[in-house]
Amino acid sequence: MQTQLQPTKIIRIATVIERTGLSKAFIYQMIRQGDFPASVRLAPRYAGWVESEVNDWLNTRIAAARAQ
């Protein structure tokens, strides 16, 4: 039996902001601190985030909030 992997989807900063509710500046601050998934350089002036990494980060934050 072979497992089918989901294709990797890259999302841009506007989508990350929309999903997290965080500001662009705060997202970049958290990346520098190692508290948010780093972006992936797509081209010299373009970056994106791996959607599954952002979703995993969100789910971890939600689970931690619910556990309190």
C-alpha positions, 0 to 999 in steps of 0.5 A: 500500500502506497501513501499519497502525499499532499502537494506542498502549498506555499502561501504568501504573507497576506494569507499568513497575516489573515490566518494568524491575525498577527501583524507583518512586523510581529510575524517577522519578529517571531521568526527572528526569535525562532517562534514562527516558521521561517519563510522560503525564498521563492525568488530574489524579492519573493518569499512564502511560507509552507502552508502545513507549517503555518497550520501546524503552528496554529494548531499547536497554539490552539491546543496550548490555549485549550490546555490551560 
